[in-house]
Amino acid sequence: MDNHIRKVYVPMTETSFYILLCLRKEAHGYSIVKQTEQLTNGEVRLSPGTLYGSLSKMEKDGLIRFIREEEKRKIYRITELGMQVLELEMKRIARLYQSMEEARGHEGQ
């Protein structure tokens, strides 16, 4: 992974995170929107402009790839590079969560 990709995607926006998370399986834009809403209990709603702009950029950067078109819907899937970036972000989030839990534990002392 080159420094440009690391600099652009880590830390990651919620939009990018949910796109990559959803594209561990083949999916089209609308299914990414619905899956994101489901995963976040409706707290994160991806707008079409943001979603499709992000998909285009991620495809250009090699994090996802176009698989095929079905009924005028483009199907995408995460690439190996995309998985590396997602793993980095998940480790970063886990570290943040662990730090938060440790700080909470020290509050009452």
N, C-alpha and C positions, 0 to 999 in steps of 0.2 A: 504494500500500500504506500503510495507516494505521499509526500507532505501536503500537497494541494488537497487531496481527498480528506486527509486527516484534519486539516485546518478548516475546510468547508463544512464537514459533517460531524465533527466532535468538538464541543457538545452539539447534540442534534436537536432540531426543532421537533415539537410533538408531531407535526404533520409528517416529517421524514421518518420519525420513529415508527409511527403506526403504519405507514406505507410499507416499510421494510418488514415489519412484523407480520403484516397481512400477506405479503408476497412470498412468504416461505412456502406457500402453496400458490398455484396459478390462480390469478384473479383479474377481473376487469375493474375499472374505476368505480362504478356504482357499488360493486360488492365490497370494495375497500372502504367506501363511505359507510355502508351499512355495518360492516364488521367493526369498524372503529367506534361507531355509536354504541354498538352492543358491548364491546369491551370496556367502554368508559361510562356505561349507564347513561348515555346521552350527553355527557359533559363536554365531549370533544366532537364537534361537527365540522367535517372538512367541506369547504365550499368548492364547487367545481373549478373555479379559476385557480385556486391554490393547489388543488389536487392535480389538475392536468399540467400546470406549470411545473410542479415538483416531479411528476412522472417523466416529463420531457427532460428535465435537467438530470435526473437520476439515470435515465437511459443513456444520455450523452456522456455522463461521467462513468458509465459502466457498472453501476450498482444494481440495476435491473435490466432485463432484456425483454423485448417484444417476442412473444411466442407465436401467436396466430390471431386471426380475427374471426369472431363468431357473431353472427347476426349484427354486424356493424360495431361490435364492441372489441376493443383491443385487449388481448389477454397478455399479462406480464408475469414474470417470475424473478425472484431475487437471484443474483449471480454470486459466485464465490467471493468476489470483492465486497458485494453488498452484505454477505453474511459476516465477513470480517469486521466491517464497520458496525453492523448491528451488535455483534458480540462485544466490541469495544464500548459501545454505548450502554449495553446492559450491565457490563462490569462497572462502569462509571456510576450508573444509577444505583446498583447494589451497594457500592462504596458510600454513596451519599446517604442511603437508607440506614446503613450500619452506623455511620457517624451520627446521624440524627437520633437513633435509638440509644447509642452510648451517651450522648449529651442529655437526653431525657432522663436516663438512669442516674446521672450525676446532679440533676436539678434538686432533688430532695435531700441531698447530703450537706 
